[in-house]
Amino acid sequence: MLKNIRPFLLFSFISFFGYSQNEAVFCDQVKALKTVVEQNHYQPKIIDDSLSTHVFDLFVHNLDEDKRLLTISDVTIFENDRFSIDDYINNNSCDFIDKYATVLNERIEKSKKIITSLESENFDYSGKDTLRFTPQAKFIYFKNEDAIKRYWSKRLRYNILYTLVENDSVLAHIQSDFKTLESELKPKLIQKELCKLEELQNRLGSVDHFVKEAFLNAYVHYHDPNSSFFNASEKELFENSLSNDQLSFGIITAKNDDGDITIVHITPGSSAFNNGNFEVNDVIKSLHSNSETLETYCVSNQDVMSFTSDQNHNTVTFKIKKQNGTLQSIELTKTKTKTEENTVSGYIIEDKSKVGYISIPSFYSDLESPNGLGLANDVAKELYKLQKESIEGLILDLRFNGGGSMKEAADLSGMFINKGPLSILRYPNGETYTIKDMNRGALFTKPIVVLVNNYSASASEFFAASMQDYNRAVIVGSTTHGKASAQVILPLDIDGSLGFSKLTVEKFYRVTGKSHQAQGVVPDIILPNLYDGFNTQEEFSDYALKNDSIAGKNYPKLKQLPINQLKKQSLARVNNNSTFEAVKKLNQLIIKNYFELETEYPITLDNVYREMTTYRNEFETINSPLKNHSSGFTIENTVYSKEVISYNDDKKTINQAILKDLKNDLYIEEAQAILQDLLNLIPLN
């Protein structure tokens, strides 16, 4: 029965897909993925011409998202497959994929040759040529190779002018030595663009590999935007993001402006930390494990992360360049390390009353045990410390929490209600299952405010909706993402050697029977938000599951909270707050200059300077109240945390930065003001 498939993750030991994935393997992947989707997806779609045309569009889009490589003639050739994808899938015919990899690689090579040829060309900055900026939705494929050359010539000239202004904001300085500055910068930026194209060719090991996975993802994404194909490394990275600990080296990397992969953080207690030879700002030149070597120049940071996360790469030799220029080769073995991002800490906020604050980054869990302790247990421990200090209320911050384990969300919900149903799961066959809090009693019974925003999703919405339906908390912030579905990771074959699929297998509903799918959880009190109008929520995703409702459950709803009075008091504060006004203006500035920008002007230093400085000055003026904002409340660690931090100077430094950020947070300030209003009003109700 499908009802026995719970939202947990399945594990298999598999090897990383190498550079030599052949057609037989790809055919096996397509066939296996088709079967897995048909048997397990919440709403599997018929393989027909409708599926064919939509998968085709998704696939071609995945190959060249910004339409900066392919030409109209390339896409015209591809169009022959628009209504044949379904036949290829049903007949297990896979040789159609070859032309896409061939054409894409040819276009990358052509772009590299064009860019290289431009190095010897004298660029014209007189204004003879015009720069045109349009929203991404209006991007079109190149008409021909001449159009490709014009594009790269203009792009490089703009990048040169932009970088010159970015490096020196005084126009007269640039003008006085323009020829020298331009000639020095030009080859660097050309090499940077060539390196980016090399990265494209190296994605997932090769263009061939990338193209095949792009097709597999297009097929799954057509069913819904939360379903994906995973190779071994992607699966490992995804699972690590939802786990409270992981096997890792404890090294976080990033790509710097010179194209080097550098170490930006070393996790305390990790194997890299304990080794003692790694330092922040070390450059990683290569990685070697077993018989595989990854040279990191012109390779994306994502590919580096995939290599180090691979289950087969538990011991890796890092070739690093120290800041003094010396090279070292260091062998390192993974150890179980706490996932730093998945950590919760409680803080005390004091203004007119003493309240607790806990930020919940994700609903992480112990993936090695179905009954393992994760987020809910960590919150319970922090809540115990906070209650020891006699807090009168609690703020739970779910902003930017993309979800995680539904079990953890249910356990967390149960900590704040006495007993009752929390949510309703619905399976593909129409059967339902009610998730309940079976434990009588609540861990915390005082007033709660829950902060959410556009990026609070899935398990975050499960929790927020439960608290709202029970009248247990005041939900504050922005309408949430709108994801009311659950996924599992399923292997495409017995041992997972063909890969995996993260597949949507259930929808979940509020205890009322209503759904927040493609709508989001609407806060009781809405605050101005920097991300309004960015259209990042699920309702704006192609092929998102539709919103619907089912029969609800009876549940012991608590007494209605004084929402209308709280809204009135909050609105008065917000309307009189120059910082919230700055948020609204900054939001409109970003939308105007990034999402809706449609302008043109001649390519000259003066024009680029004017464009950049106008935006920069406007941004700095609007952002000034936000940058200088400091809340009136005080915030500190719990007594227990103070003692732990006092023994470690690094922790002291990090903690001071965290406390400063929390104190300057406009939304925490308003949340605690709303909580104070609630504390004042409750005795009157």
C-alpha positions as CSV (number, residue, x, y, z in Angstrom):
1,M,0.0,0.0,0.0
2,L,1.2,3.5,-0.8
3,K,0.1,4.6,2.7
4,N,3.1,2.7,4.1
5,I,5.5,5.0,2.3
6,R,6.4,7.6,4.9
7,P,8.4,10.8,4.2
8,F,11.7,9.3,5.1
9,L,14.9,8.8,3.2
10,L,16.1,5.5,1.7
11,F,19.8,4.7,1.8
12,S,21.9,2.8,-0.7
13,F,25.7,2.6,-1.1
14,I,26.4,3.6,-4.7
15,S,29.3,4.8,-6.7
16,F,29.7,8.2,-8.4
17,F,28.8,8.4,-12.1
18,G,32.0,8.9,-14.0
19,Y,32.8,10.5,-17.3
20,S,31.9,7.4,-19.3
21,Q,28.2,7.0,-18.9
22,N,27.2,5.2,-22.0
23,E,23.9,5.0,-23.9
24,A,22.9,1.7,-22.4
25,V,23.1,3.2,-18.9
26,F,21.1,6.3,-20.0
27,C,18.4,4.0,-21.5
28,D,18.3,2.0,-18.3
29,Q,18.0,5.3,-16.3
30,V,15.1,6.5,-18.4
31,K,13.3,3.2,-18.2
32,A,13.8,2.9,-14.5
33,L,12.8,6.5,-13.8
34,K,9.6,6.0,-15.9
35,T,8.7,3.0,-13.7
36,V,9.5,4.7,-10.4
37,V,7.4,7.7,-11.4
38,E,4.4,5.7,-12.6
39,Q,4.4,3.5,-9.5
40,N,5.1,6.1,-6.8
41,H,4.4,9.7,-7.8
42,Y,1.4,11.4,-6.3
43,Q,0.0,12.3,-9.7
44,P,1.8,10.4,-12.4
45,K,1.1,11.9,-15.9
46,I,0.3,10.0,-19.0
47,I,3.2,9.6,-21.4
48,D,1.7,11.2,-24.5
49,D,2.3,14.2,-26.8
50,S,1.3,16.6,-24.1
51,L,4.0,15.2,-21.8
52,S,6.4,15.2,-24.8
53,T,6.1,18.9,-25.6
54,H,6.3,20.1,-21.9
55,V,9.3,17.9,-21.2
56,F,11.0,19.1,-24.4
57,D,10.5,22.8,-23.3
58,L,11.9,22.0,-19.8
59,F,14.8,20.1,-21.3
60,V,15.9,22.7,-23.8
61,H,15.5,25.4,-21.1
62,N,17.8,23.4,-18.7
63,L,20.5,23.3,-21.4
64,D,20.8,27.0,-21.8
65,E,18.7,28.8,-19.2
66,D,19.8,32.3,-20.1
67,K,19.8,31.7,-23.8
68,R,23.4,32.7,-24.1
69,L,24.8,29.7,-26.0
70,L,22.3,28.2,-28.5
71,T,21.1,29.7,-31.7
72,I,17.7,29.7,-33.3
73,S,18.9,27.2,-35.9
74,D,20.0,24.9,-33.1
75,V,16.6,25.0,-31.4
76,T,14.9,24.5,-34.8
77,I,16.8,21.2,-35.2
78,F,15.8,20.2,-31.7
79,E,12.2,21.0,-32.5
80,N,12.0,17.8,-34.5
81,D,11.8,16.0,-31.1
82,R,9.0,18.1,-29.6
83,F,6.3,15.5,-30.1
84,S,8.6,12.4,-30.1
85,I,9.8,12.4,-26.5
86,D,6.9,10.2,-25.5
87,D,7.8,7.7,-28.2
88,Y,11.5,7.7,-27.2
89,I,10.5,7.0,-23.6
90,N,7.9,4.3,-24.4
91,N,10.2,2.6,-26.9
92,N,13.3,2.9,-24.8
93,S,15.0,4.7,-27.7
94,C,17.8,6.8,-26.4
95,D,20.1,7.9,-29.2
96,F,18.1,11.1,-29.6
97,I,20.1,12.6,-26.7
98,D,23.5,12.6,-28.6
99,K,22.7,15.6,-30.8
100,Y,21.9,17.8,-27.8
101,A,25.3,17.1,-26.2
102,T,27.1,17.5,-29.5
103,V,25.5,20.9,-30.3
104,L,25.8,22.3,-26.7
105,N,29.5,21.4,-26.6
106,E,30.1,22.9,-30.1
107,R,28.4,26.1,-29.0
108,I,30.5,26.3,-25.8
109,E,33.6,25.8,-27.9
110,K,32.5,28.4,-30.4
111,S,31.9,30.9,-27.7
112,K,35.4,30.2,-26.3
113,K,36.9,30.9,-29.7
114,I,35.0,34.1,-30.1
115,I,36.0,35.4,-26.7
116,T,39.6,34.4,-27.3
117,S,39.6,36.3,-30.6
118,L,38.3,39.4,-28.9
119,E,41.5,39.7,-26.8
120,S,43.4,41.1,-29.9
121,E,40.5,43.4,-30.9
122,N,40.5,47.0,-29.9
123,F,37.3,47.7,-28.1
124,D,35.2,50.7,-29.0
125,Y,33.9,52.7,-26.1
126,S,32.8,55.7,-28.1
127,G,29.1,55.0,-27.9
128,K,28.8,53.6,-31.4
129,D,27.3,50.4,-30.1
130,T,24.3,50.2,-27.8
131,L,23.7,48.1,-24.6
132,R,20.2,46.7,-24.2
133,F,18.9,45.3,-20.9
134,T,15.7,43.2,-20.8
135,P,14.0,41.0,-18.2
136,Q,15.0,37.4,-18.4
137,A,11.6,36.4,-19.6
138,K,12.3,38.3,-22.8
139,F,15.6,36.7,-23.5
140,I,15.8,35.1,-27.0
141,Y,18.2,32.7,-28.7
142,F,20.9,34.1,-31.0
143,K,20.0,34.6,-34.6
144,N,23.4,33.5,-35.9
145,E,27.1,33.4,-35.1
146,D,27.5,37.1,-35.8
147,A,24.9,37.8,-33.1
148,I,27.0,35.7,-30.7
149,K,30.1,37.7,-31.4
150,R,28.2,41.0,-30.9
151,Y,26.9,39.8,-27.6
152,W,30.3,38.8,-26.2
153,S,31.9,42.0,-27.5
154,K,29.3,44.1,-25.7
155,R,29.2,42.0,-22.6
156,L,33.0,42.1,-22.2
157,R,33.1,45.9,-22.8
158,Y,30.3,46.4,-20.2
159,N,32.1,44.1,-17.7
160,I,35.3,46.0,-18.1
161,L,33.6,49.4,-17.6
162,Y,31.6,48.0,-14.7
163,T,34.7,46.6,-13.0
164,L,36.6,49.8,-13.4
165,V,33.9,51.8,-11.8
166,E,33.5,49.2,-9.1
167,N,37.2,49.4,-8.3
168,D,37.4,53.3,-8.3
169,S,34.3,55.3,-7.7
170,V,36.0,58.6,-8.9
171,L,35.3,59.0,-12.6
172,A,38.2,61.4,-13.1
173,H,40.7,58.8,-11.9
174,I,39.4,56.3,-14.4
175,Q,39.4,58.8,-17.3
176,S,42.9,60.0,-16.6
177,D,44.4,56.5,-17.0
178,F,41.7,54.7,-18.9
179,K,43.8,53.1,-21.6
180,T,46.2,51.5,-19.2
181,L,43.6,50.3,-16.8
182,E,41.5,48.9,-19.6
183,S,44.4,47.0,-21.2
184,E,45.4,45.5,-17.8
185,L,41.8,44.4,-17.0
186,K,40.7,43.1,-20.4
187,P,42.8,39.8,-20.5
188,K,41.8,39.1,-16.9
189,L,38.0,39.4,-17.6
190,I,38.4,37.4,-20.8
191,Q,40.1,34.6,-18.9
192,K,37.3,34.7,-16.3
193,E,34.7,34.3,-19.0
194,L,36.6,31.4,-20.6
195,C,36.9,29.8,-17.2
196,K,33.1,30.0,-16.8
197,L,32.6,28.2,-20.1
198,E,35.1,25.6,-19.0
199,E,33.0,25.1,-15.9
200,L,30.0,24.5,-18.1
201,Q,31.9,21.8,-20.0
202,N,33.0,20.2,-16.7
203,R,29.5,20.2,-15.0
204,L,28.9,16.7,-13.6
205,G,32.1,15.6,-15.3
206,S,31.2,16.3,-18.9
207,V,28.7,17.9,-21.2
208,D,27.4,14.5,-22.1
209,H,26.7,13.7,-18.5
210,F,25.1,17.1,-17.9
211,V,22.8,16.8,-20.9
212,K,21.5,13.4,-19.9
213,E,20.8,14.5,-16.3
214,A,19.1,17.6,-17.6
215,F,16.7,15.4,-19.6
216,L,16.1,13.1,-16.5
217,N,15.3,16.2,-14.5
218,A,13.0,17.6,-17.1
219,Y,11.0,14.4,-17.2
220,V,10.6,14.4,-13.4
221,H,10.0,18.2,-13.0
222,Y,7.1,18.0,-15.4
223,H,5.3,16.0,-12.8
224,D,5.9,18.7,-10.1
225,P,8.7,21.2,-9.3
226,N,9.8,19.4,-6.1
227,S,10.6,16.1,-7.7
228,S,14.2,15.6,-9.0
229,F,16.7,13.2,-10.3
230,F,19.7,12.8,-8.0
231,N,23.1,11.3,-8.8
232,A,25.0,9.8,-5.8
233,S,26.7,13.1,-4.8
234,E,23.5,15.1,-5.1
235,K,21.7,12.6,-2.9
236,E,24.5,12.8,-0.3
237,L,24.5,16.6,-0.3
238,F,20.7,16.8,0.1
239,E,20.7,14.3,2.9
240,N,23.5,16.1,4.7
241,S,21.5,19.4,4.6
242,L,18.7,17.7,6.5
243,S,20.9,15.8,9.0
244,N,22.0,17.0,12.5
245,D,25.4,15.4,11.7
246,Q,27.3,14.0,8.7
247,L,30.4,12.3,7.6
248,S,32.6,15.1,6.3
249,F,36.0,16.7,6.2
250,G,34.6,19.9,7.8
251,I,35.8,22.2,5.0
252,I,33.5,24.8,3.4
253,T,34.7,26.2,0.1
254,A,33.9,29.0,-2.3
255,K,35.1,30.3,-5.6
256,N,37.0,33.7,-5.4
257,D,37.2,36.4,-8.0
258,D,40.3,34.9,-9.4
259,G,38.5,31.6,-10.1
260,D,40.3,29.7,-7.3
261,I,38.5,27.3,-4.9
262,T,39.4,28.6,-1.5
263,I,38.6,27.4,2.1
264,V,36.2,29.9,3.7
265,H,35.4,28.0,6.9
266,I,36.7,25.0,8.9
267,T,34.2,23.4,11.2
268,P,35.5,23.1,14.8
269,G,36.0,19.5,15.9
270,S,36.1,18.2,12.3
271,S,38.9,16.2,10.7
272,A,40.3,19.3,8.9
273,F,40.2,21.2,12.2
274,N,41.9,18.5,14.1
275,N,44.5,18.0,11.4
276,G,45.8,21.5,12.0
277,N,47.4,22.0,8.5
278,F,44.3,23.7,6.9
279,E,43.7,27.4,7.1
280,V,41.0,29.8,5.9
281,N,42.0,31.3,2.5
282,D,44.1,28.2,1.5
283,V,43.6,27.5,-2.2
284,I,42.6,24.0,-3.1
285,K,44.5,23.1,-6.3
286,S,43.3,19.5,-6.7
287,L,41.5,16.6,-5.0
288,H,42.5,12.9,-5.3
289,S,40.7,9.8,-4.0
290,N,41.1,6.2,-5.1
291,S,41.9,6.5,-8.8
292,E,40.0,9.8,-9.4
293,T,41.6,13.3,-9.5
294,L,39.8,16.6,-9.8
295,E,41.8,19.6,-10.8
296,T,39.9,22.6,-9.4
297,Y,40.8,25.3,-11.9
298,C,37.8,26.3,-14.0
299,V,35.7,23.9,-12.1
300,S,32.6,25.0,-10.2
301,N,32.4,25.0,-6.4
302,Q,29.4,22.7,-6.8
303,D,31.5,20.1,-8.5
304,V,34.1,20.4,-5.7
305,M,31.4,19.8,-3.1
306,S,30.1,16.8,-5.1
307,F,33.6,15.3,-5.1
308,T,34.1,15.7,-1.4
309,S,30.6,14.5,-0.6
310,D,30.8,11.4,-2.6
311,Q,30.4,8.3,-0.4
312,N,33.3,6.6,-2.2
313,H,35.6,9.5,-1.3
314,N,35.9,9.0,2.4
315,T,39.7,9.6,2.2
316,V,40.9,12.4,0.0
317,T,44.3,14.0,-0.7
318,F,44.0,17.7,-0.8
319,K,46.7,19.6,-2.7
320,I,46.6,23.1,-1.3
321,K,48.4,26.4,-1.9
322,K,49.2,28.3,1.3
323,Q,49.1,32.1,1.5
324,N,52.9,32.2,1.4
325,G,52.8,30.3,-2.0
326,T,54.0,26.9,-0.8
327,L,52.2,23.8,-1.9
328,Q,51.2,20.9,0.4
329,S,49.5,17.6,-0.1
330,I,47.4,16.5,2.9
331,E,45.5,13.3,3.2
332,L,42.3,13.6,5.2
333,T,39.6,11.1,6.2
334,K,36.0,12.0,6.9
335,T,34.7,11.9,10.5
336,K,31.2,12.4,11.9
337,T,30.8,16.1,12.3
338,K,27.9,18.3,13.6
339,T,26.1,20.1,10.8
340,E,26.7,23.7,12.0
341,E,23.8,25.2,10.0
342,N,21.4,22.8,11.8
343,T,21.9,24.1,15.3
344,V,19.4,25.9,17.5
345,S,20.2,28.3,20.4
346,G,17.9,30.1,22.8
347,Y,18.2,33.8,23.7
348,I,16.6,36.1,26.2
349,I,15.0,39.3,25.0
350,E,14.1,41.9,27.5
351,D,12.1,45.1,27.0
352,K,9.0,45.5,29.1
353,S,8.9,41.7,29.7
354,K,11.4,38.8,29.4
355,V,10.7,36.6,26.4
356,G,12.6,33.8,24.7
357,Y,13.8,33.7,21.1
358,I,14.8,30.6,19.1
359,S,15.7,30.5,15.4
360,I,14.9,27.2,13.7
361,P,17.1,26.9,10.5
362,S,15.5,23.6,9.2
363,F,13.6,20.6,10.5
364,Y,16.7,18.4,10.5
365,S,16.7,14.9,11.9
366,D,18.9,11.9,12.7
367,L,18.6,10.1,9.3
368,E,20.3,7.0,10.6
369,S,17.5,6.1,12.9
370,P,13.7,6.6,12.3
371,N,13.3,7.4,16.0
372,G,16.4,9.5,16.1
373,L,16.5,12.8,17.9
374,G,16.6,16.0,15.8
375,L,15.3,19.5,15.7
376,A,12.3,19.0,18.1
377,N,14.6,17.5,20.8
378,D,17.1,20.4,20.4
379,V,14.3,23.0,20.7
380,A,13.0,21.2,23.8
381,K,16.4,21.4,25.4
382,E,16.7,25.2,24.6
383,L,13.2,25.8,25.8
384,Y,14.1,24.1,29.1
385,K,17.0,26.5,29.6
386,L,14.7,29.5,28.7
387,Q,12.0,28.5,31.1
388,K,14.6,28.2,33.9
389,E,14.9,32.0,33.5
390,S,11.2,32.6,33.8
391,I,10.3,33.8,30.3
392,E,6.8,35.1,29.8
393,G,6.5,34.3,26.1
394,L,8.4,32.9,23.1
395,I,9.4,33.9,19.6
396,L,10.0,31.1,17.1
397,D,11.8,32.2,14.0
398,L,11.1,30.1,10.8
399,R,12.2,32.7,8.3
400,F,14.2,31.1,5.4
401,N,13.5,27.6,6.9
402,G,12.9,25.5,3.8
403,G,11.5,22.5,5.7
404,G,12.8,19.0,6.3
405,S,11.4,16.2,8.3
406,M,7.6,16.1,8.7
407,K,8.1,13.9,11.9
408,E,10.2,16.7,13.4
409,A,7.5,19.3,12.5
410,A,4.8,17.1,14.1
411,D,6.9,16.6,17.2
412,L,7.6,20.3,17.5
413,S,3.9,21.1,17.1
414,G,3.0,18.6,19.8
415,M,5.2,20.5,22.3
416,F,2.9,23.4,22.2
417,I,-0.6,21.9,22.2
418,N,-2.3,19.6,24.7
419,K,-3.4,16.8,22.3
420,G,-5.1,16.3,18.9
421,P,-4.8,16.0,15.2
422,L,-2.1,18.1,13.5
423,S,-2.4,17.4,9.7
424,I,-3.9,15.1,7.2
425,L,-1.9,13.2,4.7
426,R,-3.4,12.2,1.4
427,Y,-2.0,9.4,-0.8
428,P,-2.3,8.9,-4.6
429,N,-5.2,6.4,-4.2
430,G,-7.2,9.0,-2.3
431,E,-6.8,7.4,1.2
432,T,-5.9,9.7,4.1
433,Y,-3.9,9.4,7.3
434,T,-4.2,11.8,10.2
435,I,-1.0,12.9,11.9
436,K,-1.8,13.3,15.6
437,D,-0.1,14.5,18.8
438,M,-0.7,11.6,21.0
439,N,1.0,13.0,24.1
440,R,-1.3,14.8,26.5
441,G,0.1,18.0,27.9
442,A,2.3,20.8,26.5
443,L,5.9,21.6,27.2
444,F,5.2,25.4,27.0
445,T,1.8,27.0,27.5
446,K,2.6,30.7,27.4
447,P,2.1,33.1,24.5
448,I,4.0,32.5,21.2
449,V,4.8,34.5,18.1
450,V,6.0,32.6,15.0
451,L,8.0,34.6,12.4
452,V,7.8,33.4,8.8
453,N,8.6,34.8,5.3
454,N,8.3,33.9,1.6
455,Y,11.1,31.3,2.0
456,S,9.5,29.4,4.9
457,A,8.4,26.2,3.3
458,S,7.0,22.6,3.7
459,A,7.6,21.5,7.3
460,S,7.8,25.1,8.4
461,E,4.3,25.6,6.9
462,F,3.1,22.4,8.6
463,F,4.1,23.9,12.0
464,A,2.9,27.4,11.3
465,A,-0.5,26.2,10.0
466,S,-0.9,23.9,13.1
467,M,-0.2,26.8,15.5
468,Q,-2.6,29.0,13.6
469,D,-5.4,26.5,13.4
470,Y,-5.2,25.8,17.1
471,N,-5.0,29.6,17.9
472,R,-1.8,28.6,19.7
473,A,0.4,31.3,18.2
474,V,0.3,34.6,16.3
475,I,1.9,34.1,12.9
476,V,3.8,37.2,11.8
477,G,5.7,38.1,8.6
478,S,5.0,37.3,5.0
479,T,2.9,34.7,3.2
480,T,4.9,31.5,3.1
481,H,6.2,29.5,0.1
482,G,3.2,27.3,-0.5
483,K,4.6,23.7,-0.5
484,A,2.2,21.2,0.9
485,S,3.7,18.0,-0.4
486,A,6.0,15.3,0.9
487,Q,8.9,13.7,-0.9
488,V,10.9,10.5,-0.5
489,I,14.2,9.5,-2.1
490,L,13.8,6.3,-4.1
491,P,16.6,4.3,-5.9
492,L,16.1,3.7,-9.6
493,D,17.3,0.2,-9.2
494,I,18.1,-2.2,-6.3
495,D,21.5,-0.9,-5.5
496,G,21.0,2.7,-6.6
497,S,23.7,2.4,-9.3
498,L,21.4,4.1,-11.8
499,G,20.8,7.0,-9.5
500,F,17.8,8.2,-7.4
501,S,14.7,10.2,-7.6
502,K,13.4,12.6,-5.0
503,L,9.7,12.1,-5.7
504,T,6.5,13.7,-4.4
505,V,4.4,10.9,-3.0
506,E,1.9,12.7,-0.7
507,K,0.1,15.9,-0.1
508,F,-0.6,17.2,3.4
509,Y,-3.5,19.4,4.5
510,R,-4.3,21.5,7.5
511,V,-6.4,19.9,10.2
512,T,-9.3,22.0,8.8
513,G,-9.0,20.1,5.5
514,K,-7.8,23.2,3.7
515,S,-4.4,23.3,1.9
516,H,-1.7,25.9,1.7
517,Q,-0.4,24.3,-1.5
518,A,0.5,27.0,-4.1
519,Q,-1.1,29.6,-1.7
520,G,1.1,29.6,1.4
521,V,0.2,30.2,5.0
522,V,-1.1,33.7,5.3
523,P,0.2,35.4,8.5
524,D,-2.2,36.8,11.1
525,I,-0.1,40.0,10.9
526,I,1.6,40.8,7.6
527,L,4.8,43.0,7.7
528,P,6.5,44.8,4.8
529,N,9.0,42.4,3.2
530,L,12.1,42.9,1.0
531,Y,11.2,39.9,-1.1
532,D,7.7,40.8,-2.0
533,G,7.1,40.6,-5.8
534,F,10.1,38.4,-6.4
535,N,7.8,35.6,-7.4
536,T,9.8,32.8,-5.8
537,Q,6.8,31.0,-4.2
538,E,5.5,27.7,-5.5
539,E,2.5,29.2,-7.2
540,F,4.9,30.8,-9.7
541,S,6.6,27.4,-10.5
542,D,5.6,25.6,-13.6
543,Y,3.7,22.3,-13.0
544,A,3.1,23.0,-9.3
545,L,0.4,20.8,-7.8
546,K,-3.0,22.5,-7.6
547,N,-4.6,23.7,-4.4
548,D,-7.6,21.7,-3.2
549,S,-9.4,20.8,0.0
550,I,-10.6,17.6,1.8
551,A,-12.8,16.9,4.8
552,G,-11.3,18.3,8.0
553,K,-11.0,16.8,11.5
554,N,-12.5,17.8,14.8
555,Y,-9.9,19.3,17.0
556,P,-9.7,21.1,20.3
557,K,-9.2,24.7,19.1
558,L,-8.1,27.1,21.8
559,K,-9.8,30.4,22.6
560,Q,-9.5,33.0,19.8
561,L,-6.5,35.2,20.0
562,P,-7.1,39.0,19.9
563,I,-5.7,39.2,16.3
564,N,-7.6,42.3,15.2
565,Q,-6.3,44.4,18.1
566,L,-2.8,43.1,17.6
567,K,-3.0,43.9,13.9
568,K,-4.2,47.4,14.7
569,Q,-1.3,48.1,17.2
570,S,1.3,46.6,14.9
571,L,0.1,48.6,11.9
572,A,0.4,51.8,13.9
573,R,4.0,51.0,14.7
574,V,4.9,49.9,11.2
575,N,3.3,53.0,9.6
576,N,5.3,55.2,11.9
577,N,8.6,53.3,11.4
578,S,11.1,54.8,8.9
579,T,13.0,51.5,8.7
580,F,9.9,49.5,7.5
581,E,9.3,52.3,5.0
582,A,12.9,51.8,3.8
583,V,12.2,48.1,3.3
584,K,9.3,48.9,1.0
585,K,11.3,51.4,-1.0
586,L,14.3,49.1,-1.3
587,N,12.0,46.3,-2.4
588,Q,10.7,48.5,-5.3
589,L,14.2,49.6,-6.2
590,I,15.4,46.0,-6.5
591,I,12.3,44.9,-8.6
592,K,12.8,48.0,-10.9
593,N,16.5,47.4,-11.4
594,Y,16.7,43.6,-11.5
595,F,13.4,42.0,-12.3
596,E,11.8,44.7,-14.5
597,L,14.8,46.5,-15.9
598,E,14.3,47.3,-19.6
599,T,16.6,50.0,-20.9
600,E,19.3,50.8,-23.4
601,Y,22.1,53.3,-23.8
602,P,25.4,53.7,-25.8
603,I,28.5,51.8,-24.5
604,T,30.5,54.6,-22.9
605,L,32.4,55.0,-19.6
606,D,30.2,57.9,-18.7
607,N,26.9,56.0,-19.2
608,V,28.0,53.0,-17.2
609,Y,29.3,55.2,-14.5
610,R,26.0,57.1,-14.4
611,E,24.0,53.9,-14.3
612,M,26.0,52.4,-11.5
613,T,26.4,55.5,-9.3
614,T,22.7,56.4,-9.7
615,Y,21.6,53.0,-8.4
616,R,24.4,52.8,-5.8
617,N,23.5,56.3,-4.4
618,E,19.8,55.5,-4.4
619,F,20.4,52.1,-2.7
620,E,22.6,53.6,0.0
621,T,20.2,56.4,0.7
622,I,17.2,54.1,1.1
623,N,19.2,51.4,2.9
624,S,20.6,53.9,5.5
625,P,17.8,53.4,8.1
626,L,18.2,49.6,7.8
627,K,22.0,49.7,8.0
628,N,21.9,51.9,11.1
629,H,18.9,50.3,12.8
630,S,19.3,49.2,16.4
631,S,16.4,47.9,18.4
632,G,15.4,49.1,21.8
633,F,15.4,45.7,23.5
634,T,18.3,43.9,25.1
635,I,19.3,40.4,24.1
636,E,21.6,37.9,25.7
637,N,22.4,34.2,26.0
638,T,20.9,31.9,28.6
639,V,22.9,31.4,31.8
640,Y,23.9,27.9,30.6
641,S,25.1,29.1,27.2
642,K,27.1,32.0,28.7
643,E,29.1,29.5,30.7
644,V,29.8,27.2,27.7
645,I,30.8,30.2,25.5
646,S,33.1,31.7,28.2
647,Y,35.6,28.9,27.8
648,N,36.2,29.5,24.0
649,D,37.5,32.7,22.5
650,D,36.3,31.8,19.0
651,K,32.8,31.1,20.3
652,K,32.8,34.4,22.1
653,T,33.6,36.3,18.9
654,I,31.0,34.4,16.9
655,N,28.4,34.9,19.7
656,Q,28.9,38.7,19.8
657,A,28.3,38.9,16.1
658,I,25.1,36.8,16.4
659,L,23.8,39.0,19.3
660,K,24.5,42.1,17.3
661,D,22.6,40.8,14.2
662,L,19.7,39.7,16.3
663,K,19.5,43.1,18.1
664,N,19.5,44.9,14.8
665,D,16.8,42.7,13.3
666,L,13.8,44.8,12.5
667,Y,11.4,41.8,12.4
668,I,12.5,40.4,15.7
669,E,11.9,43.9,17.2
670,E,8.3,44.0,15.8
671,A,7.7,40.3,16.8
672,Q,8.7,41.0,20.4
673,A,6.5,44.2,20.4
674,I,3.5,42.0,19.1
675,L,4.3,39.5,21.8
676,Q,4.3,42.2,24.4
677,D,0.9,43.5,23.2
678,L,-0.4,39.9,23.4
679,L,0.9,39.6,27.0
680,N,-0.9,42.9,27.8
681,L,-4.2,41.8,26.1
682,I,-4.5,38.2,27.3
683,P,-5.5,39.1,30.9
684,L,-8.3,41.2,29.4
685,N,-9.8,38.3,27.4
